[in-house]
Structure formats: structure tokens, C-alpha cells
Amino acid sequence: MSKFIRGFGFAGKGLYYAFRTQVNFRFHCGAALVVVFFGWYFNLNQTEWLWILLSIAIVLFLELINTAIEALVDLISPAYHQKAGIAKDTAAAAVLIAALLAASIGLIIFVPKII
């Protein structure tokens, strides 16, 4: 059981590291707070909340994976290598696609409430 509990500590260290060192992770956390506030303000229904929370989770999840890939690539290949660049760029592209999807979902949900 203590290994299980310690796992939460490691996860917390990972979140702290990402928040402290990754500008994009902090940006997405801030954006998530803004979206949650507007969700509360516009009194979203259960289905709308599901889409919003799922979008937030996917973007933050991919930001964390991107951070892990960047750290691992930097460890394995401290000097520039084309394949290392491809790995890092592809991981960043995954975050970009998720963020664009999240923004699209946000527009679909919030624009009709604003208009």
C-alpha cells in the first residue's frame, strides 16, 4: 500500500515540475480555469461539462506526455539530432491538435450562449 501512496507523491512531483518549467502547461492550466469559470457562469448542462472537462483533460494529459518526451529525448540525445527533433516536434504537434479540438468544442458550446 505504501508504494501506491508514494505513487501519488511522484505524480505530484511531475505536475509540479511541469507547472514550474513549462510555459505552455501553465497557459493551458490558466485557460482551463477561465473555461471552468465561464462554464459555471453560463450554467452548462451535464453533457456540455463532460465535453469541456474531457477537452481540458486531454490537453493537459498531452502537455504532460510532451514534457516527458522532451525530457527523455534531451537525456538520450543532448546534442541535436534530426530524429530527436522529429520526436519532440511530433509530440508538440499532438498537443496542438488537442488544443485546436478543445478550442473548437469550446466555441461550439459557448458561442450560442454568448450570441
Buried (B, 14 or more C-beta within 10 A) or exposed (E): EEEEEEEEEEEEEEBEBBEEEBEBBBEBBEBBEEBBEBBEEBEBEEEBBEBBBEBBEBBBEBBBEBBBBBEBBEEEBEEEEEEBEEBBEEBBEBBEEBBEEBBEBBEEBBEEEEE
